[in-house]
Amino acid sequence: MGVSSAAWGLRCRIVGELNATVLQELEGSAHEFAGVCFQFAKSDTGRPATWVGGEGYAAPVQVIGHGKHILKMFHLPTMERHQRSVFLAALALHTLPLRDKPFSAAPTEAIRGVLRTVEGDKIEVFGNLAPFVEGERFGDLLRSGESPTWSARLSLARQLVIAVEVFEEAKLVHGDLSADNIMIVDPITDSPKLRLIDFDGFFHPEVPVVPCSRRQGGRAWGTPGYRSAAFRKTQDVVVTTDRVAMAALVAEVLLLLPDDADNFLERETLLSQRDIENGTPRIPKEIQDRCPDACSLLIDAVMAAAPDRAPSPKTWRDLITELSLGKGRHPRHHSEPPRSMEEQASPFLVLARCADAEDKRVKLPRPQGTLAPANPRMGWLSYELHEDTVHLTGVVPNTTERYQPLFVRLGGPGADLTRFLDEVDVQATLGDVIIWEDIQIYLS
């Protein structure tokens, strides 16, 4: 799909105004904007298929040749809006792999055109098209009776942290990370997939801030319960502005159980906006005790004097890794099945991860072998198991133009001792991390 220059040469008198009634009447009708052909979906529930938000209307559409999408149409049709949509679509398609990694459904097409109503009125529309996400909203998932397993929670937390980390590298701020702007695909499994949606309020230093459509004095960024107090006081967006929302969401996915809203919080979010504004987060002890380290990082984020002083995505990733290795508590309602006696007797299991794969636990066969079962690309690294150590040997292959040494972090996440090796001959033990290219292997 692409936006042609024809969209800029519209020659018609605009007499209509976009509203929910008009959009409901357009259900099932087909349109073309600058070569993009789409058809509004029909509701199968008797209720309107279109919904309204603070910045505009959203409607499910079928884009010819490209499947189901969401068409966002802004309340305030301005050229600044269109320029922002063009920039974000280019970013999503060419600069950042937002659609697959880091797990986002950002708009991939800027739209400008004229809708013709059933009465013949013409309405100019500025908006964008984003891939449709089949799934469940993050907040609904945490509040449902079938809440995620601990493994699924760790996976969701890791995906969210990676997303924010890559955004920061690209100087992109989502601007409204919240439970309602995250969709979960395959929610009731151990491998759910997170998709960030609703990028209307994004910030990037190369484009103007979002125009104010409803009020004077600038847009109120964020959602109560997730909005940074430091940002609200300074009204100054920086590339780390999403960190407070990230902290609140990661803490929610690690800590909250379906009945917490009624039993402890008397609200849907872990924090109230007043807690954030006052810098005094109040988290019930019953919830804190489930994962004290996550609570500590959340409190640090809320009390940070500025967004860039809040715990970084890497800090959260290190915590999630430790929790994956069983080094922290988690809600007992979501305990994993106990390991078999054979697994418990063997001190060496590995938790393997690479950039495009989920974590997995593999038992190392005794007494020796290679790390290929953990990751096929690690077959060059041999091991020999002893009672409480593992002897690693091998020659690091030169598989890339820039030589990639093996990186062994002894003592687990956060340790000080590191070694860069080409011919490997080291003793490792529980908690050690082996890193090569995009692969990380944790001994547990």
PyMOL commands that set and color helices and strands:
alter all, ss='L'
color gray80, all
select helices_A, chain A and resi 5-9+20-25+79-95+138-143+150-169+179-181+229-234+243-255+260-265+273-278+285-288+292-303+307-309+313-324+332-334+341-345+376-378
alter helices_A, ss='H'
color red, helices_A
select strands_A, chain A and resi 30-33+36-40+51-52+56-63+67-74+109-116+122-131+136-137+182-185+193-196+349-354+360-363+368-370+382-385+390-395+406-409+418-421+423-428+433-436+439-443
alter strands_A, ss='S'
color yellow, strands_A
deselect
rebuild
show_as cartoon
